[in-house]
Amino acid sequence: MKILPNVKIPPSTIGGHPPLAKEGLSWRIHRRDVLILILILIVSAFFRLYRIDGYMEFLGDQGRDAIIIRDFLKHGNLFFIGPPTSIGHMYLGPYYYYLISPFLWLFNFNPVGLAVFVAILGVATTYLFYFVGSRWFNRAIGLTAAFLFAISPVAIKYNTFSWNPNVMPFFALLFVYCLIEKKYIWASLAFIGCLNSHYFSLALLPLAGLYWLINYKKDDLKPTIAAIIIFLISLTPQILFDLKHQGTNAQAFKTFFTQRETTVSILPYKAVPKLFPTINNINSRLIYGKNTTIAPYLTIVWVIFLIYGICRFKDKKVIWLSLWLLIGATAFALYKNHIYDHYYGFIVPAVFLLTAYLINKIKMVGIPLGIIIVTLSLIENPLRYPPNNQLKTTRAIDELIIQDANQQEFNFALLSKMNYADPYLYFFEGSKLVDTHTKITDQLYVVCEPFQIDCQPINNPEWGIASFGWAKIDKQWEINGIKIFRLVHNK
């Protein structure tokens, strides 16, 4: 028997495996990151789902959408057009309605189901931040981006009620990720989701076109054509709607881009002086807890070290994220009307990913900046304030009216500065409500939301009241600060 020499075999050569200590360390780091991710998702879900029936908005747009979706589920009336926009009075596509419809059915036609869907998608967006940040950079950046989004007051607010712009961050991040990964068909589907959320997402097209031109290869042609065809097919419902309604949407688009006195400038150089104030406003709303006092100083630091990071590390993903933000800020700077928080949805991912990058790559400045951002976000957390209870209040008012009407026909009118009648109309289903345009009954219930208006239903010029004729107040109630009047004819 041959005796082998006394040779020590390194652990790394046994079976071709790396050292066990290194394997154990890698596994512990991975397990730690998974646990942190789970905690972040729990935080995200808690901030969005806790007492959502109390914190959710239920105003005109939510009532209108709930009525339309209920009509679809109960009577099969298909959507060919989506919600109207505040920009140019154009209509969005119908896919947001189809997307949220199952949740109204699952919750037995309680509108809170629609809000729950948006909240769940907000949690999914939190995970998507981790996924994209980890794939493009590392797990630390992915976790940081996910955490910042999970605790952002603006992100939380718009993830707690149903509204078409509220889903845009998810689809915008998915679109840019698929674009850069050259998954063009998936990018097309994600862009359809963006465009059915808000038309400001059109500002993503310059980024997409620039990326495609710079990175084009011969193999990209077929998937690009397929992606364009899918997008064009998605416009079919809107085209059919326009054919039936004398080109309503097309005319609105034409007016918006040709009559630019109060809409948008087409001269890009006019945006230059407004770029820093615009980026500062974006950051103050999204990551600085809406704190406008120290926001300019934080944004100066943020921009300087972003430029420093780009020059030092030359990371292409960071360059594209910066271009994404720059193009979006230019679009806002050229827009001549007020910019609301929900317009920012299509650049939300760029802001959070860039901030997470700065925090992790330039720690000397990033860590203090991160501590400030987390502190400001938690100070402004929506759960620190009492719930608005709009859904509960609306339902309680309708139940009171239905009970008082005592199975008799009635008309309804709303006096409000910031709301429409649709939320109240939703809960009147099955009651004796009669449209004032159809018939004047013997009793008119007037709901007055006394915010910025004086509740004087007698001789009020509002059409629903004036058409009722001479009247007097027969009864009066108040629920959560909202006044309800029963008017009868003054004979």
C-alpha positions as CSV (number, residue, x, y, z in Angstrom):
1,M,0.0,0.0,0.0
2,K,1.4,3.4,-1.1
3,I,1.6,5.9,1.7
4,L,0.7,9.4,0.6
5,P,2.9,12.3,1.8
6,N,1.5,14.4,4.7
7,V,0.1,17.3,2.7
8,K,-2.4,19.8,4.1
9,I,-5.3,20.3,1.7
10,P,-6.8,23.8,1.7
11,P,-10.5,23.9,2.6
12,S,-11.2,25.8,-0.6
13,T,-10.0,22.8,-2.8
14,I,-12.3,20.2,-1.2
15,G,-15.0,19.4,-3.7
16,G,-14.3,22.7,-5.4
17,H,-16.2,24.7,-2.8
18,P,-15.1,28.1,-1.3
19,P,-14.0,28.2,2.3
20,L,-16.8,27.4,4.7
21,A,-16.2,30.5,6.8
22,K,-16.7,32.7,3.7
23,E,-19.9,30.7,2.8
24,G,-21.2,31.2,6.3
25,L,-20.5,35.0,6.2
26,S,-22.2,35.4,2.9
27,W,-25.2,33.5,4.1
28,R,-25.4,35.6,7.3
29,I,-25.2,38.8,5.3
30,H,-27.9,37.6,2.9
31,R,-30.2,36.4,5.7
32,R,-29.7,39.8,7.5
33,D,-30.7,41.6,4.3
34,V,-33.7,39.5,3.9
35,L,-34.8,40.2,7.5
36,I,-34.3,43.9,6.9
37,L,-36.3,43.8,3.7
38,I,-39.1,42.0,5.5
39,L,-39.2,44.6,8.2
40,I,-39.2,47.4,5.6
41,L,-42.2,45.8,3.9
42,I,-44.0,45.4,7.2
43,V,-43.4,49.1,7.9
44,S,-44.6,50.0,4.4
45,A,-47.7,47.9,4.8
46,F,-48.5,49.3,8.3
47,F,-48.2,53.0,7.2
48,R,-50.5,52.3,4.2
49,L,-53.1,49.9,5.6
50,Y,-53.5,50.9,9.2
51,R,-57.1,52.2,9.6
52,I,-57.2,52.8,5.8
53,D,-61.0,53.1,5.9
54,G,-60.5,56.2,8.1
55,Y,-57.5,57.8,6.4
56,M,-58.5,57.2,2.8
57,E,-59.9,60.0,0.7
58,F,-63.4,59.6,-0.6
59,L,-64.2,62.7,-2.6
60,G,-65.5,63.5,-6.1
61,D,-63.0,61.4,-8.1
62,Q,-63.2,58.4,-5.9
63,G,-67.1,58.5,-5.8
64,R,-67.2,58.8,-9.6
65,D,-64.8,55.9,-10.1
66,A,-66.7,53.7,-7.7
67,I,-70.0,54.4,-9.5
68,I,-68.5,53.6,-12.9
69,I,-66.8,50.4,-11.7
70,R,-69.9,49.2,-9.9
71,D,-71.9,49.8,-13.1
72,F,-69.4,47.7,-14.9
73,L,-69.4,44.8,-12.4
74,K,-73.2,44.7,-12.0
75,H,-74.4,45.6,-15.5
76,G,-71.4,44.7,-17.7
77,N,-70.9,48.2,-19.2
78,L,-67.4,48.2,-20.6
79,F,-65.0,51.2,-20.3
80,F,-63.7,52.8,-23.4
81,I,-62.4,55.9,-21.7
82,G,-60.8,56.5,-18.3
83,P,-60.9,59.4,-15.8
84,P,-60.7,63.0,-17.0
85,T,-57.6,64.9,-16.3
86,S,-57.1,68.4,-14.8
87,I,-54.5,69.1,-17.5
88,G,-56.3,70.2,-20.7
89,H,-59.6,68.4,-19.9
90,M,-58.4,65.2,-21.6
91,Y,-59.5,61.7,-20.8
92,L,-57.1,58.9,-19.8
93,G,-57.3,55.4,-21.1
94,P,-59.6,52.9,-19.3
95,Y,-57.1,50.4,-18.0
96,Y,-56.9,51.8,-14.5
97,Y,-60.6,51.0,-14.0
98,Y,-60.1,47.5,-15.2
99,L,-57.1,47.1,-12.9
100,I,-58.9,48.1,-9.7
101,S,-62.3,46.6,-10.5
102,P,-61.7,43.1,-8.9
103,F,-61.1,44.8,-5.5
104,L,-64.5,46.5,-5.4
105,W,-66.1,43.1,-6.0
106,L,-63.8,41.3,-3.4
107,F,-64.9,43.9,-0.8
108,N,-68.6,43.5,-1.6
109,F,-68.8,46.9,-3.3
110,N,-67.3,48.7,-0.3
111,P,-65.0,51.5,-1.8
112,V,-62.4,50.7,0.8
113,G,-61.4,47.8,-1.4
114,L,-60.2,50.1,-4.1
115,A,-58.0,51.9,-1.5
116,V,-56.6,48.6,-0.3
117,F,-55.5,47.7,-3.8
118,V,-53.6,51.0,-4.1
119,A,-52.0,50.4,-0.7
120,I,-50.9,46.8,-1.7
121,L,-49.4,48.2,-4.9
122,G,-47.6,50.7,-2.8
123,V,-46.0,47.9,-0.8
124,A,-45.2,46.2,-4.1
125,T,-43.5,49.4,-5.2
126,T,-41.4,49.3,-2.0
127,Y,-40.2,45.9,-2.9
128,L,-39.6,47.0,-6.5
129,F,-37.3,49.7,-5.2
130,Y,-35.3,47.0,-3.4
131,F,-35.2,44.7,-6.4
132,V,-34.1,47.4,-8.9
133,G,-31.6,49.1,-6.5
134,S,-30.1,45.7,-5.7
135,R,-29.8,44.7,-9.4
136,W,-28.4,48.0,-10.6
137,F,-26.1,48.7,-7.6
138,N,-26.1,46.6,-4.4
139,R,-28.4,45.4,-1.7
140,A,-27.6,48.2,0.6
141,I,-28.8,50.8,-1.9
142,G,-31.8,48.7,-2.7
143,L,-32.8,48.5,1.0
144,T,-32.2,52.2,1.5
145,A,-34.3,53.2,-1.5
146,A,-37.1,50.9,-0.3
147,F,-37.0,52.3,3.2
148,L,-37.1,55.9,2.1
149,F,-40.1,55.2,-0.1
150,A,-41.8,53.2,2.7
151,I,-41.7,56.1,5.1
152,S,-42.1,59.1,2.7
153,P,-45.2,61.1,3.9
154,V,-46.2,61.9,0.3
155,A,-45.8,58.3,-0.8
156,I,-47.9,57.1,2.1
157,K,-50.6,59.7,1.5
158,Y,-51.1,58.7,-2.1
159,N,-51.0,55.0,-1.3
160,T,-54.0,55.2,1.0
161,F,-56.8,56.0,-1.4
162,S,-57.8,55.1,-4.9
163,W,-56.8,57.6,-7.6
164,N,-55.3,56.9,-11.1
165,P,-52.1,59.0,-10.5
166,N,-51.3,57.0,-7.3
167,V,-50.1,53.9,-9.2
168,M,-47.7,55.8,-11.5
169,P,-44.5,55.3,-9.4
170,F,-44.8,51.5,-9.7
171,F,-45.3,51.5,-13.5
172,A,-42.7,54.3,-14.1
173,L,-40.0,52.3,-12.2
174,L,-41.0,49.1,-14.0
175,F,-40.9,50.9,-17.3
176,V,-37.4,52.4,-16.9
177,Y,-36.1,49.1,-15.5
178,C,-37.4,47.1,-18.4
179,L,-36.1,49.8,-20.8
180,I,-32.6,49.7,-19.5
181,E,-32.6,45.9,-19.3
182,K,-33.9,45.9,-22.9
183,K,-37.1,44.1,-22.1
184,Y,-38.9,46.3,-24.6
185,I,-42.2,44.4,-24.7
186,W,-42.5,44.5,-20.9
187,A,-41.5,48.2,-21.0
188,S,-44.3,48.9,-23.4
189,L,-46.8,47.2,-21.1
190,A,-45.5,49.2,-18.1
191,F,-45.7,52.5,-20.2
192,I,-49.3,51.7,-20.9
193,G,-49.8,51.6,-17.1
194,C,-48.0,54.9,-16.8
195,L,-50.1,56.6,-19.5
196,N,-53.3,55.4,-18.1
197,S,-52.2,56.9,-14.7
198,H,-51.4,60.4,-15.8
199,Y,-50.4,62.2,-19.1
200,F,-47.3,63.7,-17.4
201,S,-45.8,60.3,-17.9
202,L,-45.3,61.4,-21.6
203,A,-42.2,63.0,-20.2
204,L,-40.7,59.5,-20.0
205,L,-40.5,59.3,-23.8
206,P,-37.5,61.5,-24.3
207,L,-35.5,59.4,-21.9
208,A,-36.7,56.2,-23.6
209,G,-35.9,57.5,-27.1
210,L,-32.4,58.7,-26.0
211,Y,-31.6,55.4,-24.3
212,W,-32.8,53.4,-27.4
213,L,-30.7,55.5,-29.8
214,I,-27.5,55.3,-27.8
215,N,-27.8,51.6,-27.0
216,Y,-29.4,50.4,-30.2
217,K,-28.2,47.0,-31.6
218,K,-29.5,45.1,-34.6
219,D,-31.3,42.5,-32.3
220,D,-33.3,45.3,-30.8
221,L,-35.4,46.1,-33.9
222,K,-37.9,43.3,-33.7
223,P,-38.8,43.6,-30.0
224,T,-39.0,47.4,-30.5
225,I,-41.5,47.0,-33.3
226,A,-43.5,44.5,-31.2
227,A,-43.5,46.9,-28.3
228,I,-44.7,49.8,-30.5
229,I,-47.5,47.6,-31.9
230,I,-48.6,46.6,-28.4
231,F,-48.8,50.2,-27.4
232,L,-50.8,51.2,-30.5
233,I,-53.2,48.4,-29.9
234,S,-53.7,49.6,-26.3
235,L,-55.1,52.9,-27.7
236,T,-58.0,51.1,-29.4
237,P,-60.6,52.0,-26.7
238,Q,-59.7,55.6,-26.8
239,I,-59.8,55.7,-30.6
240,L,-63.3,54.1,-30.6
241,F,-64.4,56.6,-28.0
242,D,-63.2,59.5,-30.2
243,L,-64.8,58.1,-33.3
244,K,-68.1,58.1,-31.4
245,H,-67.7,61.5,-29.8
246,Q,-66.4,63.7,-32.6
247,G,-62.7,63.4,-31.6
248,T,-63.1,64.9,-28.1
249,N,-59.8,63.7,-26.8
250,A,-57.9,64.5,-30.0
251,Q,-59.2,68.0,-30.0
252,A,-58.2,68.4,-26.3
253,F,-54.7,67.3,-27.1
254,K,-54.5,69.7,-30.0
255,T,-55.7,72.6,-27.9
256,F,-53.3,71.8,-25.1
257,F,-50.2,71.8,-27.4
258,T,-51.2,74.6,-29.8
259,Q,-52.8,77.1,-27.5
260,R,-49.9,77.4,-25.0
261,E,-50.6,80.7,-23.4
262,T,-51.6,79.0,-20.1
263,T,-50.4,75.4,-20.7
264,V,-46.8,74.6,-21.7
265,S,-43.8,76.3,-23.3
266,I,-42.0,74.4,-26.1
267,L,-38.8,76.4,-25.7
268,P,-36.5,74.2,-23.5
269,Y,-34.1,77.0,-22.7
270,K,-36.8,78.7,-20.7
271,A,-36.6,75.8,-18.2
272,V,-33.0,76.5,-17.3
273,P,-33.5,79.2,-14.7
274,K,-36.3,77.1,-13.1
275,L,-34.4,73.8,-12.9
276,F,-32.9,74.2,-9.4
277,P,-36.2,75.6,-7.8
278,T,-38.1,72.7,-9.5
279,I,-35.7,70.0,-8.3
280,N,-35.7,71.6,-4.8
281,N,-39.5,71.5,-4.8
282,I,-39.5,67.9,-5.9
283,N,-37.1,66.9,-3.2
284,S,-38.8,68.9,-0.5
285,R,-42.1,67.2,-1.2
286,L,-40.8,63.7,-1.7
287,I,-37.9,63.2,0.6
288,Y,-37.7,66.2,3.0
289,G,-41.1,65.7,4.6
290,K,-42.5,68.8,2.9
291,N,-40.2,71.0,4.9
292,T,-39.6,74.1,2.8
293,T,-37.3,75.9,5.4
294,I,-34.2,73.7,5.1
295,A,-35.0,72.1,1.8
296,P,-32.9,74.6,-0.4
297,Y,-29.8,73.9,1.7
298,L,-30.3,70.1,1.6
299,T,-30.9,70.3,-2.1
300,I,-27.7,72.2,-2.7
301,V,-25.8,69.5,-0.9
302,W,-27.8,66.8,-2.7
303,V,-27.1,68.3,-6.2
304,I,-23.4,69.0,-5.5
305,F,-22.6,65.5,-4.3
306,L,-24.7,63.9,-7.0
307,I,-22.5,65.7,-9.6
308,Y,-19.4,64.7,-7.6
309,G,-20.6,61.0,-7.5
310,I,-21.2,61.0,-11.2
311,C,-17.8,62.4,-12.0
312,R,-16.0,60.1,-9.5
313,F,-17.7,56.8,-10.1
314,K,-19.0,57.2,-13.6
315,D,-21.8,54.8,-13.0
316,K,-24.0,54.6,-16.2
317,K,-27.1,53.7,-14.2
318,V,-26.7,56.9,-12.1
319,I,-26.2,59.0,-15.2
320,W,-29.5,57.6,-16.6
321,L,-31.3,58.2,-13.3
322,S,-30.0,61.8,-13.3
323,L,-31.2,62.3,-16.9
324,W,-34.5,60.9,-15.9
325,L,-34.8,63.5,-13.1
326,L,-33.5,66.3,-15.3
327,I,-35.9,65.6,-18.1
328,G,-38.8,65.4,-15.6
329,A,-37.8,68.6,-13.9
330,T,-37.5,70.3,-17.4
331,A,-41.1,69.2,-18.2
332,F,-42.3,70.7,-14.9
333,A,-40.4,73.9,-15.4
334,L,-42.0,74.3,-18.9
335,Y,-45.5,73.7,-17.5
336,K,-47.2,77.0,-16.8
337,N,-49.8,75.9,-14.2
338,H,-49.5,74.9,-10.6
339,I,-47.6,71.6,-9.9
340,Y,-49.4,69.2,-7.6
341,D,-47.7,66.4,-5.7
342,H,-49.4,63.7,-7.7
343,Y,-47.8,65.0,-10.9
344,Y,-44.4,63.8,-9.6
345,G,-45.3,60.1,-9.8
346,F,-43.3,59.4,-12.9
347,I,-40.0,60.7,-11.4
348,V,-40.5,59.4,-7.9
349,P,-38.3,56.4,-8.5
350,A,-35.4,58.5,-9.8
351,V,-35.4,60.7,-6.7
352,F,-35.4,57.8,-4.2
353,L,-32.8,55.7,-6.0
354,L,-30.4,58.6,-6.4
355,T,-30.8,59.6,-2.8
356,A,-30.2,56.0,-1.7
357,Y,-27.1,56.0,-3.9
358,L,-25.7,59.2,-2.3
359,I,-26.3,57.8,1.2
360,N,-24.4,54.6,0.5
361,K,-21.6,55.7,-1.9
362,I,-20.6,59.1,-0.3
363,K,-21.1,58.2,3.4
364,M,-19.4,61.3,4.8
365,V,-22.3,63.4,3.6
366,G,-24.8,60.7,2.8
367,I,-25.2,59.3,6.3
368,P,-26.1,62.7,7.9
369,L,-28.3,63.5,5.0
370,G,-30.1,60.1,5.4
371,I,-30.6,60.8,9.1
372,I,-32.2,64.2,8.4
373,I,-34.4,62.7,5.7
374,V,-35.7,59.9,7.9
375,T,-36.3,62.4,10.8
376,L,-38.2,64.8,8.6
377,S,-40.3,62.0,7.1
378,L,-41.2,60.5,10.5
379,I,-42.2,64.0,11.8
380,E,-44.6,64.5,8.9
381,N,-45.9,60.9,9.0
382,P,-49.7,61.0,8.1
383,L,-50.5,58.6,11.0
384,R,-49.5,61.4,13.5
385,Y,-52.7,63.2,12.5
386,P,-56.3,62.0,13.1
387,P,-58.1,60.2,10.2
388,N,-60.5,62.3,8.1
389,N,-63.2,59.6,8.1
390,Q,-64.5,60.8,4.8
391,L,-65.9,57.4,3.8
392,K,-67.6,56.8,7.1
393,T,-69.1,60.3,7.2
394,T,-70.4,60.1,3.7
395,R,-72.1,56.8,4.4
396,A,-73.5,58.0,7.7
397,I,-75.0,61.1,6.0
398,D,-76.6,59.0,3.2
399,E,-78.1,56.6,5.8
400,L,-79.6,59.4,7.7
401,I,-81.2,60.9,4.6
402,I,-82.5,57.5,3.4
403,Q,-84.0,56.8,6.9
404,D,-85.6,60.3,7.1
405,A,-87.0,60.1,3.6
406,N,-89.1,57.2,4.9
407,Q,-89.4,55.4,1.5
408,Q,-90.6,58.7,-0.2
409,E,-88.9,60.1,-3.3
410,F,-86.4,62.9,-2.7
411,N,-84.0,65.1,-4.6
412,F,-80.4,65.8,-3.5
413,A,-77.9,68.7,-3.8
414,L,-74.4,69.4,-2.6
415,L,-72.9,72.7,-1.6
416,S,-69.1,72.3,-1.5
417,K,-66.0,74.2,-2.5
418,M,-63.8,71.1,-2.9
419,N,-66.1,68.1,-3.6
420,Y,-68.7,66.8,-6.0
421,A,-71.9,64.8,-5.4
422,D,-70.6,61.5,-6.6
423,P,-69.5,60.1,-3.2
424,Y,-72.9,60.7,-1.8
425,L,-74.6,59.3,-4.9
426,Y,-72.7,56.1,-4.5
427,F,-74.4,55.1,-1.3
428,F,-77.9,56.2,-2.5
429,E,-78.1,53.0,-4.6
430,G,-81.5,51.4,-4.0
431,S,-83.0,54.4,-2.4
432,K,-85.8,56.7,-3.6
433,L,-83.4,59.4,-4.9
434,V,-84.7,61.1,-8.0
435,D,-82.5,63.2,-10.3
436,T,-83.6,66.8,-10.2
437,H,-83.4,67.0,-14.0
438,T,-86.0,64.2,-14.2
439,K,-88.5,65.2,-11.5
440,I,-89.0,67.7,-8.7
441,T,-90.1,65.9,-5.6
442,D,-91.7,67.1,-2.4
443,Q,-88.4,67.1,-0.4
444,L,-84.8,68.2,-1.2
445,Y,-81.9,67.2,1.0
446,V,-79.0,69.6,0.8
447,V,-75.6,68.6,2.2
448,C,-73.3,71.5,2.9
449,E,-69.5,71.0,3.5
450,P,-68.8,74.3,5.3
451,F,-65.2,74.6,4.2
452,Q,-64.6,78.0,2.6
453,I,-68.3,78.5,1.9
454,D,-71.4,79.8,3.8
455,C,-74.1,77.2,4.3
456,Q,-77.2,79.1,3.2
457,P,-79.4,76.7,1.2
458,I,-82.4,79.1,1.0
459,N,-82.3,81.2,-2.2
460,N,-79.0,79.6,-3.1
461,P,-78.1,79.9,-6.9
462,E,-76.8,76.4,-7.1
463,W,-78.9,74.8,-9.9
464,G,-80.0,71.7,-7.9
465,I,-81.4,74.0,-5.2
466,A,-82.7,76.8,-7.4
467,S,-84.6,74.4,-9.6
468,F,-86.5,73.0,-6.5
469,G,-88.3,76.3,-6.3
470,W,-89.4,78.4,-3.2
471,A,-88.5,76.4,-0.2
472,K,-88.1,76.5,3.6
473,I,-85.8,74.5,5.9
474,D,-87.9,71.7,7.6
475,K,-85.1,69.9,9.4
476,Q,-81.4,70.3,10.0
477,W,-78.6,67.9,11.2
478,E,-74.8,67.9,11.5
479,I,-72.4,65.0,11.2
480,N,-68.7,65.5,11.7
481,G,-69.0,69.2,10.9
482,I,-71.0,68.7,7.8
483,K,-74.5,70.2,7.7
484,I,-77.6,68.4,6.3
485,F,-80.8,70.3,5.5
486,R,-84.2,69.0,4.5
487,L,-86.1,71.5,2.4
488,V,-89.7,71.4,1.5
489,H,-91.8,73.6,-0.7
490,N,-92.8,76.9,0.9
491,K,-96.6,77.0,0.0
